[in-house]
Amino acid sequence: MYRYEFTDEQIFTNRIKSYPEFNLFMYLGNLYVNKQAPKSGTNGGLQIYNINNNRDSSTKVYPFINVKAQKEDFRSRNPNPMIKLFSENFGYIGPNQFISSNNFGLFPSEGNVTSSYPDVVPITRRYTSAISSFSKTYYDLTTSAIETATVTMTTTLNITASALLNSARKYTKYSKHFEFNSTALNRNILTSNINYVFVPRAYYGSTIKKGTVILDYYITGSKIASCHDKNENGELIETTGSATGDVVGIVLYDEGVIMLTASHTFDGAAFVGTNNSIQYVSGSPSANAWRYYGTTINDGTIVGAGSNRTLASASFGLGFKGTNYINTMTLLATAPKGHLNHSNNPTYKKSGSAEIGFVTGSGTHYSEASYKINNVVTSSHTSASFEKVTYISKINIYDDKDNLVGIASMAKPVKKTEDKEYIFKLKLDI
C-alpha cells in the first residue's frame, strides 16, 4: 500500500464566516421559525436531533445511563441532557427528583436511568420586576426531604438584570444605554421592570450580527410598533409607534439577550387595547406596550378558558442574523508519475498465468510464483502494447500514529497510467 506524507504546502486551513437568517413569528404560544409550522407535539422552535424525525414515541433514540455504572459516568464532563448535577452527597435526576447518598428512594436499584432528547430549541420571553425577597427550594441532607425557604434580600433588585450586569459592561463602549444605573439617562435598570427575550445559541452561533435585530408588534395583523438596532450599537430604536426615534431596549449580541426597557404605550386611535379586549395579564384589558412583547412564548402565560387572558388579537415578529464560523481544512493528495501503478486487487493479475512456486536450496527457502498482469488497454476490437493501468477509487487519511482518520471516495474511479500525475483536493470541516 502506497503512503505519502503531506507537506506544509499541501495543507491549508481557513475559516468561512456565514450569517444564517431567521424570521420568527409568535402567536398564542406558538413559535414559527422561517415560516415553518411548529413540529407536532411542540410549541415550535429550531428543530434539533434530526435522528428522531419521523419516529414515533416508541422508537425514538434517548440518552440513558446504567445505575451500576462507574461514578465518573454520572458527572457532566460531556454534554448530556439527562445528567444535570451529580456529586457524592447530592444529585438531581429530572424535574423534582432529588437523590442523595443517604436516600436512594427515587433511584432504581437495577436497570437504566433514562431521559429524552428535546425536539426543538425554544425562544423564551420573561417579564421581570424588582423584588425584595424570593423563595428557594433545596434538599436538606439532615431531614432527607425537599425544603422551601424565603430569602430576604438587603435591597430591592431585579435579579435577572443584576445577573447580566457584568455582561453588559463590555457594550458600554458602543452605547451609554448599557450603563444599568445611569444618572445621564435618569434610570436604573437594576430596579426597573424589564421584558426579556432569550435567544439560545443554537440559533445565532457565535454572536448575533449587529444591525439585523428587528422586533415587530402586531394587533389584528396590523403593525403598530417596530424597533431596530439600525445603528449597529445594540440600541433598539423605535421605528414605528408612539415614540419613534426613542431607544426602547438593548441587545446583548454575544449572549443572545434582548432587553426591552421602555414603559410607554403605543396605542393609536385605531388600535386601542380596550377595543381589542386584549388582556395580557389577568384582569382588565391593557394598553399595548413593549413590556408585553412576546407574551405566551414559554413565559408561563396561559391562554384559554379560565385564564382571564384574551390575546387572540396580538402577535409578534422577530428577525435577526446569526454569525457562524466553519473551520475548513483543505488537503492536496498527490498521485505522482510512475507511482500508484500497481494493485493488490486479485483482478489486477491475469487469470491462469501463475507459475508453480518452488523450493530452493535445502528446502528452507520458498520462491513465490510469479504472475502476469492483465493488459486492460486491449479489447476484443483492438490490441495495444502492455501498459500498467490502475484505477484510484479511495484515498485513506492517517494520523501520525497510523490510525485511519478519514476516507475520501471518488464518485467515479480515476484511471491512472504511469505517465499521468494527479492532485486530489480534499476538504474537511473541522
DRENKOL-950492 format. One record per residue: x negated, y negated, z of N, C-alpha, C in turn; residue in one letter. Coordinates in pm, whole numbers, padded with zeros to 5 digits, always signed. Each point is the difference from the previous one (the first is absolute). Layout:
<sites>
XYZXYZXYZa
...
</sites>
This chain:
<sites>
-00086+00119+00000+00086-00119+00000-00089-00124+00000m
+00027-00091-00091-00078-00122-00010+00041-00097+00112y
-00101-00067+00057+00027-00102+00101-00087-00122-00029r
+00061-00116+00009-00071-00125-00020+00030-00092+00117y
-00096-00080+00036+00017-00095+00110+00029-00139-00056e
+00104-00063+00055+00035-00134-00044-00110-00098+00042f
-00036-00089-00089-00094-00107+00034+00079-00123+00045t
-00070-00098+00054+00067-00122+00046+00070-00072-00115d
-00054+00014-00121+00061-00067-00116+00124+00072-00050e
+00028+00118+00056+00116+00077-00046+00116-00004+00098q
-00014-00074+00108+00106-00009+00100+00035-00147+00021i
+00127-00033-00017+00047-00137+00018+00119+00003+00096f
+00001-00092+00094+00111-00013+00093+00057-00141-00011t
+00129-00009-00025+00064-00131-00007+00133+00003+00075n
+00060-00116+00013+00124-00012+00075+00104-00075-00083r
+00117+00062-00012+00110-00061-00074+00094-00068+00099i
+00036-00123-00029+00091-00077+00085+00134-00012-00070k
+00105+00047+00066+00133-00004-00061+00097-00070+00094s
+00111-00046-00058+00101-00073+00077+00138+00064-00022y
+00031+00107+00073+00133+00061-00015+00109-00096+00046p
+00105-00011-00079+00106-00096+00028+00123+00070+00056e
+00062-00062+00100+00120+00057+00061+00111-00105+00002f
+00119+00045-00037+00121-00080+00010+00099+00079+00084n
+00026-00052+00119+00085+00070+00095+00132-00072+00016l
+00106+00080+00017+00133-00056+00021+00061+00068+00121f
+00052-00079+00093+00053+00053+00126+00148-00034+00012m
+00078+00105+00027+00145-00023+00011+00060+00106+00092y
+00064-00048+00107+00070+00086+00096-00086+00119+00046l
-00124-00029+00035-00087+00103+00055-00072+00084-00102g
+00031-00018-00128-00066+00077-00105-00108-00083-00069n
-00113+00064-00029-00113-00067-00063-00022+00060-00138l
+00008-00086-00102-00019+00041-00139-00138-00047-00044y
-00087+00094-00037-00137-00031-00039-00011+00004-00152v
-00032-00115-00059-00012-00011-00146+00122+00058-00071n
+00116-00041+00049+00130+00038-00057+00030+00150+00011k
-00073+00068+00085+00022+00144+00018+00090+00023+00120q
+00105+00076-00020+00095+00027+00107-00068+00078+00112a
+00045-00017+00125-00060+00072+00112+00005+00151-00020p
-00104+00068+00040-00003+00145-00009+00107+00058+00088k
+00062+00107-00046+00109+00063+00072-00043+00036+00142s
+00084-00037+00097-00030+00029+00139-00081-00108+00070g
-00036-00108-00072-00077-00110+00059+00068-00132-00029t
-00049-00106+00065+00049-00135-00027-00086-00072-00103n
-00093+00072-00060-00082-00058-00104-00139-00037+00048g
-00089-00019-00096-00138-00033+00030-00091+00063-00103g
-00129-00024+00015-00099+00056-00092-00011+00150+00023l
+00022+00077-00106+00000+00146+00014-00143+00052+00012q
-00022+00089+00096-00131+00061+00023+00018+00150+00014i
-00113+00070+00018+00002+00146+00013+00084+00063-00110y
-00041-00023-00124+00075+00049-00115+00010+00151-00003n
-00081+00068+00081+00004+00146+00003+00139+00049+00041i
+00075-00083+00073+00133+00041+00046+00113-00050-00089n
-00035-00068-00109+00105-00043-00093+00069+00122-00060n
+00130-00011-00016+00082+00107-00060-00003+00130+00080n
-00033-00009+00128+00007+00117+00088+00117-00019+00097r
+00071+00108+00029+00105-00011+00100-00062+00013+00139d
+00081-00020+00102-00051-00006+00137-00066+00130+00045s
+00037+00112-00060-00054+00130+00043-00134+00032-00063s
-00040-00074-00103-00126+00032-00069-00101-00115+00006t
+00025-00102+00080-00092-00113+00007-00130+00037+00072k
-00108-00061-00044-00129+00017+00064-00002-00086+00127v
-00058+00052+00108+00002-00073+00127-00131+00024+00076y
-00040-00095+00085-00121+00019+00081+00031+00087+00122p
-00097+00074+00046+00020+00084+00119-00135+00023+00068f
+00008+00043+00123-00120+00037+00075+00036+00112+00095i
-00086+00098+00010+00026+00114+00087-00024-00038+00145n
+00090+00043+00089-00010-00040+00140-00125+00058+00067v
-00058+00104-00058-00120+00059+00058-00127-00042-00073k
+00012-00107-00078-00117-00052-00071-00097-00062+00099a
-00121-00025-00046-00099-00061+00086+00039-00143+00035q
-00052-00048+00111+00038-00132+00051-00030-00110-00102k
-00111+00014-00073-00037-00102-00097+00103-00017-00110e
+00075+00108-00027+00099-00007-00107+00117-00092+00034d
+00018-00028+00130+00111-00084+00042-00036-00148+00000f
-00124-00031-00024-00042-00139+00002+00017-00062-00138r
+00024-00129+00000+00030-00070-00126-00127-00046-00070s
-00088+00094-00028-00121-00035-00074+00032-00031-00146r
+00097+00071-00055+00042-00020-00138+00146-00044-00002n
+00043-00070-00104+00140-00042-00006+00094+00120+00010p
+00092-00004+00092+00093+00109+00020+00132-00060+00046n
+00107+00011-00078+00127-00062+00038+00064+00062+00123p
-00049+00118+00045+00060+00065+00115-00072-00036+00129m
-00134-00001-00003-00076-00024+00121-00011-00149+00025i
+00076-00050+00095-00003-00143+00033-00109-00026+00103k
-00001+00077+00105-00096-00019+00107-00008+00129+00079l
-00120+00040+00033-00014+00120+00082-00130-00011+00079f
+00007+00014+00130-00118-00003+00084+00010+00115+00100s
-00094+00007+00090-00003+00115+00092+00118+00000+00095e
+00047-00120+00037+00105-00008+00100+00134-00049-00054n
-00001-00053-00120+00124-00061-00049+00008+00012-00149f
+00117+00023-00053+00015+00012-00145+00137-00042-00045g
+00016-00020-00129+00126-00043-00057+00026+00082-00125y
+00112+00070-00002+00037+00080-00117+00143-00038-00038i
+00013-00084-00103+00132-00036-00049+00071-00100+00089g
+00114-00050-00044+00075-00101+00075+00045+00051+00136p
-00035-00073+00106+00046+00032+00137-00041+00139+00046n
-00106+00055-00055-00048+00131+00043-00140-00017+00058q
-00008-00005+00132-00127-00021+00067-00042+00130+00069f
-00129+00027+00000-00051+00119+00067-00124-00038+00079i
-00035+00077+00098-00124-00019+00075-00059+00136+00029s
-00123+00000+00052-00063+00127+00031+00068+00070+00117s
+00083-00076+00075+00070+00058+00116+00140+00047-00034n
+00053-00046-00113+00137+00034-00032+00012+00020-00151n
+00007+00124-00043+00010+00031-00142+00142+00046-00034f
+00099-00053+00073+00136+00042-00022+00050-00027-00141g
-00049-00109-00062+00044-00034-00135-00095+00050-00106l
-00097+00081+00041-00101+00049-00093+00015+00151-00012f
+00018+00056-00119+00022+00144-00014-00126+00079+00041p
+00022+00117+00049-00113+00084+00041-00057+00080-00116s
+00076+00020-00103-00046+00073-00118+00041-00076-00126e
-00066+00035-00111+00039-00054-00129-00063-00135-00031g
+00070-00077-00081-00053-00127-00049+00086-00117+00045n
-00064-00114+00016+00071-00126+00017+00005-00065-00138v
+00117-00033-00046+00017-00049-00137+00055-00143+00001t
-00022-00067-00110+00054-00133-00021+00043-00009-00147s
+00010-00118-00053+00042-00014-00139-00067-00123-00061s
-00017+00003-00131-00055-00114-00072+00112-00095-00037y
-00021-00131+00014+00105-00095-00041+00015+00000-00152p
+00120-00029-00044+00027-00006-00144-00038-00135-00059d
+00015-00105+00079-00027-00135-00051-00071-00082+00107v
-00064-00108-00045-00059-00098+00091+00094-00121+00001v
+00065-00028+00113+00097-00111+00003-00067-00134+00029p
+00069-00106-00029-00036-00135+00042+00091-00037+00117i
-00057-00065+00101+00075-00026+00123+00015-00149+00025t
+00119-00038+00043+00027-00137+00042+00025-00001+00150r
-00052-00104+00067+00021-00008+00145+00013-00147+00041r
+00104-00031+00074+00020-00135+00052-00038+00002+00148y
-00092-00087+00040-00052+00002+00136+00018-00135+00067t
+00009+00005+00131+00011-00121+00082-00104+00004+00111s
-00022-00113+00061-00090-00006+00114+00068+00064+00120a
-00073+00080+00074+00056+00071+00115-00089-00022+00122i
+00057+00022+00118-00075-00014+00125-00020+00134+00070s
+00067+00106-00051-00016+00134+00058+00037+00103-00105s
-00045+00121+00021+00034+00107-00093+00004+00132+00075f
+00064+00097-00062+00013+00134+00059-00098+00095-00067s
-00066+00080+00079-00094+00098-00055+00037+00139+00045k
-00027+00098-00085+00024+00140+00030-00134+00071+00007t
-00020+00080+00102-00128+00068+00018+00022+00136+00065y
-00103+00084-00007+00006+00133+00061-00075-00003+00132y
+00070+00033+00106-00058+00000+00134-00056+00138+00030d
-00132+00007+00014-00065+00130+00025+00036+00056+00137l
+00029-00089+00095+00029+00048+00136+00138+00064+00009t
+00097-00055-00075+00136+00055+00005+00032+00089-00119t
-00093+00003-00101+00023+00079-00122+00133-00037-00065s
+00024-00131-00008+00125-00048-00059-00027-00128-00077a
+00092-00031-00090-00007-00123-00077+00066-00111+00081i
-00073-00107+00029+00049-00108+00084+00013-00129-00083e
+00085-00089+00048+00019-00131-00061-00020-00108+00105t
-00072-00106-00038-00026-00108+00094+00007-00134-00073a
+00032-00105+00074+00005-00135-00055-00128-00074+00036t
-00063-00058-00100-00123-00075+00020+00029-00148-00014v
-00031-00078+00102+00021-00144-00003-00128-00068-00049t
+00012-00085-00101-00115-00069-00056-00025-00131+00074m
-00124-00047-00006-00036-00124+00068+00048-00123-00076t
+00031+00016-00128+00048-00111-00081+00098+00050-00104t
+00087-00085-00046+00094+00036-00107-00075+00001-00133t
+00011+00111-00073-00087+00018-00117+00068+00086-00105l
-00023-00033-00126+00039+00087-00110-00115+00100-00017n
+00019+00120+00049-00114+00093+00009-00046+00049-00138i
+00089+00004-00098-00041+00038-00136-00090-00107-00060t
+00036-00127+00018-00085-00109-00048-00133-00001+00073a
+00004+00030+00130-00123+00004+00077-00095+00108-00051s
+00056+00114-00043-00082+00109-00052-00065-00037-00133a
+00062-00092-00075-00052-00040-00131-00086-00126+00007l
-00018-00054+00118-00073-00127+00015-00142+00008-00055l
-00075+00102+00038-00138+00011-00047-00008+00023-00151n
+00095+00079-00053-00001+00024-00145+00028-00128-00077s
+00083-00087+00056+00037-00124-00070-00113-00102+00001a
-00091+00010+00093-00106-00102+00012-00089-00006-00123r
-00020+00113-00066-00088-00002-00117+00061-00074-00118k
+00133-00026+00006+00067-00072-00109+00009-00150+00026y
-00044-00047+00117+00010-00142+00031-00085-00085-00094t
-00101+00059-00062-00080-00076-00097+00079-00031-00127k
+00110+00074-00022+00084-00026-00117+00113-00098+00031y
+00055+00011+00121+00115-00083+00033+00010-00020+00151s
+00043-00120+00040+00020-00029+00143+00121+00073+00057k
+00085+00054-00088+00120+00070+00046-00032+00134+00066h
-00124+00044-00009-00039+00123+00067-00049-00026+00143f
+00002-00126+00043-00027-00033+00140+00130+00020+00077e
+00008+00104+00078+00126+00037+00064+00047-00108+00099f
-00092-00058+00074+00037-00107+00093-00060-00129-00054n
+00078-00074-00078-00051-00115-00072+00067-00129+00048s
-00083-00093+00051+00051-00131+00040+00037-00083-00123t
-00081+00014-00107+00025-00077-00123+00134+00035-00061a
+00040+00127+00008+00127+00045-00059+00114-00004+00101l
-00034-00029+00127+00100-00009+00106+00081+00129+00013n
-00071+00112+00000+00069+00127+00021-00097+00105+00055r
+00058+00097+00069-00078+00108+00060+00064+00133-00038n
-00062+00072-00093+00055+00128-00046+00003+00102+00113i
-00091-00013+00095-00009+00098+00109+00122-00003+00091l
+00080-00106-00006+00121-00008+00082+00125-00020-00087t
-00010+00028-00128+00111-00024-00092+00068+00130-00041s
+00116-00016-00064+00069+00113-00061-00054+00018-00142n
-00046+00119-00031-00065+00027-00128+00066+00119-00067i
+00023-00012-00131+00052+00111-00080-00118+00060-00078n
-00025+00128+00020-00115+00068-00062+00046+00096-00109y
-00081+00012-00103+00015+00107-00100-00136+00070-00007v
-00001+00129+00030-00124+00078+00003-00007+00087-00125f
-00105-00023-00079-00021+00075-00124-00115+00099+00024v
+00024+00131-00006-00107+00098+00023-00110-00009-00107p
-00118+00043+00037-00116-00005-00091+00020+00089-00122r
+00086+00100+00010+00025+00087-00115+00050-00078-00121a
+00059-00116+00024+00050-00083-00110-00111-00083-00063y
-00077-00069+00083-00089-00103-00055-00147+00038-00003y
-00038+00113+00059-00139+00045-00008-00092-00078+00091g
-00095-00075-00056-00098-00073+00080+00057-00129+00057s
+00072-00074-00081+00059-00126+00045+00110-00042-00097t
+00091-00084+00047+00101-00057-00088-00065-00112-00081i
+00024-00002-00129-00060-00102-00086+00059-00137+00031k
-00088-00096+00022+00044-00135+00032+00080-00059-00115k
+00104-00074+00036+00082-00068-00100+00107+00085-00064g
+00021+00123+00049+00098+00089-00063+00121+00031+00087t
+00003-00049+00123+00108+00033+00092+00119-00092-00023v
+00114+00057-00032+00124-00076-00022+00113+00067+00077i
+00070-00077+00082+00116+00048+00074+00125-00069-00054l
+00103+00079-00029+00127-00053-00051+00113+00038+00094d
+00092-00093+00019+00115+00019+00089+00126-00017-00084y
+00085+00106-00004+00120-00003-00084+00126+00009+00086y
+00100-00073-00042+00135+00013+00056+00096+00022-00115i
+00074+00109+00005+00092+00042-00107-00070+00001-00136t
-00127+00038-00001-00076+00012-00123-00064-00127-00050g
+00028-00114+00066-00059-00127-00041-00114-00036+00094s
-00111-00046-00058-00116-00037+00081+00026-00134+00069k
-00009+00000+00133+00021-00125+00075-00131-00050+00061i
-00103+00085+00003-00128-00044+00056-00111+00088-00055a
-00117-00061-00013-00117+00073-00048-00124-00068+00054s
-00105+00078+00026-00127-00057+00041-00113+00076-00068c
-00114-00069-00015-00109+00053-00081-00133-00053+00055h
-00101+00085+00006-00133-00046+00042-00075-00055-00121d
+00058-00098-00062-00051-00049-00128-00136-00069+00010k
-00039-00043+00120-00131-00064+00016-00111+00102+00029n
+00036+00127+00006-00096+00110+00021-00080-00017+00129e
+00060-00059+00101-00068-00018+00128+00078+00060+00116n
+00100+00081-00029+00076+00067+00104+00124-00074+00044g
+00020-00125-00045+00119-00075+00037+00117+00039-00090e
+00112+00037+00062+00122+00028-00074+00080-00130-00010l
+00006-00056-00119+00064-00129-00023+00138+00023-00061i
+00100-00061+00059+00137+00016-00050+00013-00070-00134e
+00040+00077-00100+00017-00054-00136+00147-00015-00038t
+00088+00071+00071+00144-00014-00019+00064+00000+00137t
+00089-00093+00027+00063-00005+00130+00018-00141+00049g
+00030-00012+00130+00029-00131+00057-00124-00073+00047s
-00116+00065+00000-00124-00064+00046-00110+00023-00103a
+00029-00028-00125-00096+00022-00108-00129-00076+00026t
-00112+00070-00012-00130-00060+00023-00057+00025+00138g
+00085+00044+00095-00047+00027+00136-00063+00139+00008d
-00093+00014+00093-00059+00131+00029+00092+00073+00095v
+00051+00115-00043+00097+00075+00081-00059+00127+00060v
-00125+00029-00033-00063+00119+00054-00142+00014-00048g
-00065+00106+00043-00138+00026-00040-00015+00148-00034i
-00105+00030-00078-00028+00138-00041-00140+00037+00047v
-00011+00110+00073-00129+00057+00035-00031+00106-00107l
-00081-00038-00098-00019+00082-00119-00062+00136+00031y
-00103+00001+00080-00071+00126+00027+00082+00095+00086d
+00083-00055+00085+00079+00081+00094+00137+00038-00055e
+00044-00063-00108+00131+00031-00056+00115-00049+00087g
-00019-00116+00067+00101-00053+00090+00051-00133-00054v
+00131-00012-00010+00065-00125-00039+00072-00055+00123i
-00033-00124+00040+00061-00062+00117+00084-00119-00046m
+00130+00007+00025+00092-00108-00035+00028-00080+00126l
-00048-00124+00002+00003-00082+00121+00105-00110-00003t
+00062-00025-00116+00096-00111-00013+00128+00028+00078a
+00058-00107+00054+00124+00015+00078+00119-00065-00067s
-00021-00072-00112+00110-00072-00064+00092+00097-00076h
+00121-00044-00027+00094+00077-00082+00005-00062-00139t
+00043+00078-00099+00007-00053-00136+00133+00032-00066f
+00107-00009+00076+00133+00017-00057+00042-00126-00074d
+00039+00016-00124+00052-00112-00077+00152+00004+00001g
+00059-00091-00073+00147-00008-00003+00062+00127-00056a
-00073+00063-00095+00057+00119-00063-00037+00128+00074a
-00092-00011+00098-00046+00122+00067-00001-00021+00150f
+00113-00023+00054+00011-00015+00144+00015+00138+00063v
-00082+00027+00101+00001+00133+00060+00137+00043+00049g
+00075-00095+00059+00132+00036+00052+00096+00037-00113t
-00015-00065-00116+00087+00032-00114-00024+00141-00050n
-00124+00047+00014-00031+00136-00043+00014+00101+00113n
+00040-00049+00119+00020+00088+00117-00123+00085+00028s
-00118-00058-00013-00122+00075+00024-00033-00004+00149i
-00012+00117+00059-00036+00012+00141-00133+00075+00008q
-00110-00074+00009-00131+00063+00009-00020+00065+00137y
+00064-00060+00101-00002+00056+00135+00144+00016+00046v
+00019+00075+00105+00136+00021+00051+00061-00132+00044s
+00125-00020-00033+00067-00122+00041+00049-00080-00118g
-00014-00131+00008+00051-00090-00103-00090+00001-00122s
+00056-00035-00118-00082-00012-00120-00113-00101+00019p
-00112+00025-00068-00119-00083+00018-00034-00073-00128s
-00058-00121+00016-00051-00072-00116-00126+00069-00049a
-00020+00005-00131-00115+00070-00057-00129-00074+00031n
-00106+00076+00032-00128-00059+00036-00109+00105-00022a
-00125-00047-00005-00111+00093-00022-00014+00100+00114w
+00052-00034+00117-00012+00095+00112+00085+00125-00022r
+00092-00006-00098+00082+00117-00030-00047+00074-00125y
-00106-00048-00060-00050+00066-00123-00035+00146+00029y
+00048+00090-00085-00032+00142+00012+00080+00076+00102g
+00105-00060+00055+00081+00069+00100+00048+00136-00051t
-00007+00099+00081+00036+00142-00021-00114+00084-00057t
-00116-00060-00032-00110+00081-00056-00083+00058+00114i
+00039+00116+00045-00071+00074+00106-00023-00084+00125n
+00098-00086+00032-00012-00085+00118+00097+00039+00111d
+00070+00112-00019+00095+00046+00101+00138-00060-00011g
+00018-00091-00096+00132-00062-00019+00096+00100-00061t
+00116+00015+00061+00101+00095-00047+00110-00076-00072i
+00035+00049-00116+00106-00062-00079+00112+00102-00017v
+00120-00042+00023+00112+00091-00019+00103-00015+00109g
+00091+00096+00004+00109-00006+00096-00054-00004+00143a
+00052-00094+00079-00038-00008+00139-00131-00071+00026g
-00068-00048-00106-00130-00065+00019+00011-00151+00022s
+00118-00056-00029+00021-00145+00010-00095-00077-00091n
-00040+00061-00111-00086-00067-00097+00056+00024-00139r
+00011-00106-00078+00044+00012-00138-00103-00067-00088t
-00075+00080-00074-00114-00052-00076+00008+00034-00148l
+00116+00038-00048+00010+00045-00138-00031-00110-00101a
+00006-00127+00042-00025-00109-00094-00147-00034-00012s
-00084+00044+00096-00139-00041+00005-00093+00108-00056a
-00098-00045-00079-00104+00090-00050-00130-00078-00012s
-00111+00071-00015-00130-00065+00009-00097+00061-00101f
-00085-00085-00055-00101+00045-00094-00140-00032+00052g
-00095+00084-00033-00139-00021+00040-00091+00047-00114l
-00085-00090-00046-00094+00036-00106-00142-00036+00040g
-00096+00084-00037-00141-00026+00028-00085+00095-00083f
-00129-00029-00005-00097+00088-00064-00102+00044+00104k
-00042+00125-00010-00104+00050+00088-00136-00013-00068g
-00102+00046+00068-00135+00001-00054-00063+00135+00028t
-00025+00074-00107-00057+00135+00013-00138+00004-00062n
-00092+00067+00067-00135+00021-00053-00018+00150-00025y
-00038+00033-00122-00024+00140-00036-00147+00014-00039i
-00075+00072+00081-00141+00024-00029-00012+00115-00100n
-00073-00024-00106-00014+00098-00107-00147+00028-00026t
-00033+00128-00012-00136+00041-00034+00000+00054-00143m
-00093-00049-00081-00015+00046-00138-00131+00079-00011t
+00010+00122-00050-00116+00087-00015-00022+00029-00149l
-00122-00014-00045-00034+00030-00138-00076+00132-00004l
+00066+00106-00043-00060+00134-00009-00049+00022-00143a
-00126+00033-00015-00060+00015-00134-00014+00146-00038t
+00014+00025-00127-00028+00130-00061-00105-00023-00106a
-00132+00011+00035-00109-00038-00092-00011+00093-00121p
-00073-00047-00099-00031+00083-00117-00081+00121+00043k
+00031+00115-00059-00074+00122+00028+00035+00064+00132g
+00093-00058+00075+00042+00055+00128+00146+00043-00009h
+00037+00083+00097+00139+00045+00012+00047+00072-00126l
-00093+00077-00061+00035+00074-00122-00006+00150+00020n
+00010+00041+00125+00009+00143+00030+00110+00019+00103h
+00067+00112-00008+00113+00026+00088-00007+00141+00054s
+00047+00017+00124+00011+00132+00061+00138+00061-00022n
+00082-00069-00074+00132+00054-00032-00018+00125-00086n
+00068+00112+00035-00016+00125-00077+00028-00017-00149p
+00088-00093-00036+00032-00018-00142-00115-00066-00076t
-00100-00050+00072-00114-00062-00067-00090+00105-00065y
+00010+00124+00052-00081+00110-00054+00078+00074-00108k
-00072+00044-00100+00063+00072-00110+00035+00140+00045k
+00123+00039-00022+00048+00130+00044-00074+00112-00072s
-00044+00103+00077-00067+00116-00057-00143-00022-00041g
-00061-00113+00042-00136-00030-00042-00105+00034+00106s
+00042+00056+00113-00094+00025+00108-00091+00118-00033a
-00129-00020+00031-00096+00111-00010-00001+00076+00131e
-00057+00117-00001-00003+00083+00120-00113-00048+00090i
+00030-00022+00127-00103-00037+00095-00094+00116+00024g
-00121-00027+00044-00096+00107+00021-00088-00032+00120f
-00058+00108+00053-00088-00009+00116-00143-00001-00049v
-00080-00088+00059-00140-00009-00040-00091+00048+00112t
-00122+00030-00036-00099+00040+00099+00039+00128+00071g
-00020+00003+00130+00026+00120+00080+00143+00010+00045s
+00085-00083-00055+00142+00007+00034+00043-00104+00100g
-00089-00092+00034+00037-00104+00098+00045-00129-00066t
-00010-00011-00131+00040-00121-00069+00106+00033-00105h
+00101-00086-00004+00109+00023-00095+00013-00120-00090y
+00005+00021-00126+00015-00107-00098+00146-00004-00045s
+00063-00116+00022+00142-00014-00036+00016+00001-00151e
+00111+00051-00045+00027+00007-00143+00017-00140-00057a
-00036-00019-00123+00017-00128-00068+00128+00002-00083s
+00054-00120-00022+00125-00013-00072-00017-00100-00113y
+00084+00015-00098+00007-00100-00106+00111-00098+00034k
-00017-00124-00040+00097-00106+00031+00096-00015-00117i
+00125-00023+00034+00102-00021-00103-00033-00124-00083n
+00010+00014-00129-00017-00114-00089+00137-00056-00031n
+00042-00100+00082+00135-00055-00015+00008-00098-00115v
-00115-00028-00065+00001-00092-00113+00062+00065-00122v
-00014+00132-00012+00052+00071-00116+00148+00030+00019t
+00067+00033-00112+00140+00041+00003+00021+00100-00112s
+00121+00046-00019+00031+00097-00105-00010-00062-00139s
-00001-00134-00007-00002-00069-00128-00138-00056-00034h
-00078-00034+00103-00132-00058-00025-00105+00071+00084t
-00123-00018-00036-00111+00053+00079-00103-00109+00015s
-00075+00005+00109-00101-00103+00026-00109+00061+00084a
-00114-00068+00005-00110+00046+00083+00039-00011+00146s
-00066+00077+00082+00035+00005+00142-00026-00136+00067f
+00091-00040+00088-00015-00123+00078+00063+00021+00136e
-00077-00035+00106+00051+00018+00136+00107-00107+00026k
+00120+00045+00032+00113-00090+00024+00069+00041+00129v
+00025-00100+00085+00079+00025+00122+00114-00102+00004t
+00092+00022+00092+00112-00092+00019+00006-00038+00148y
-00009-00128+00026+00002-00050+00139+00145-00025+00038i
+00045+00069+00105+00140-00013+00043+00013-00058+00140s
-00104+00012+00082+00006-00051+00137-00135-00057+00039k
+00003-00097+00090-00120-00055+00061+00018+00006+00151i
-00086+00072+00069+00005+00011+00145-00092-00104+00063n
+00047-00059+00109-00078-00100+00073-00033+00056+00138i
-00129-00002+00036-00046+00053+00127-00062-00112+00084y
+00006+00016+00133-00067-00096+00087-00145+00042+00021d
-00071-00073+00087-00142+00029+00020-00026+00130+00074d
+00108+00065+00050-00013+00130+00067+00057+00113-00087k
+00014-00027-00127+00049+00098-00098+00143+00045+00027d
+00079-00085+00064+00142+00030+00018+00079-00059-00117n
+00089+00080-00055+00083-00046-00111+00101-00101+00052l
-00007-00124-00048+00089-00105+00051+00098-00051-00106v
-00018+00041-00125+00091-00047-00103-00016+00077-00130g
+00108+00011-00074+00000+00067-00131+00072-00090-00099i
-00067-00031-00110+00062-00076-00108+00029+00095-00115a
+00125+00010-00038+00042+00091-00108+00030-00081-00126s
-00048+00049-00111+00024-00068-00127+00142+00031-00051m
+00062-00097-00059+00130+00024-00062-00014+00099-00115a
-00117-00004-00068-00030+00092-00109-00149+00031+00006k
-00042+00127-00005-00142+00033+00006-00081-00076-00106p
-00117-00048+00040-00086-00079-00088-00107+00090-00060v
-00008+00001-00134-00099+00083-00070-00139-00061+00017k
-00096+00087+00045-00137-00047+00025-00098+00081-00084k
-00071-00068-00088-00107+00062-00077-00133-00054+00049t
-00108+00063-00042-00132-00037+00052-00041-00141-00041e
+00051-00052-00109-00042-00130-00047+00092-00114+00048d
+00098+00032+00084+00093-00101+00047-00021-00031+00148k
+00025-00125+00035-00011-00044+00139+00128-00074+00038e
+00051+00030+00120+00125-00061+00046-00022-00067+00135y
+00081-00102+00024+00009-00062+00133+00147+00002+00041i
+00027+00065+00111+00137+00011+00051+00018-00103+00112f
+00104-00081-00013+00027-00104+00098+00108+00051+00096k
-00036+00017+00127+00091+00052+00101+00034-00112+00097l
+00128-00018+00032+00043-00103+00093+00069+00065+00119k
-00036-00047+00119+00052+00059+00123+00040-00112+00096l
+00126+00004+00046+00046-00096+00102-00048+00046+00137d
-00064-00091+00073-00056+00037+00131+00055-00091+00109i
</sites>
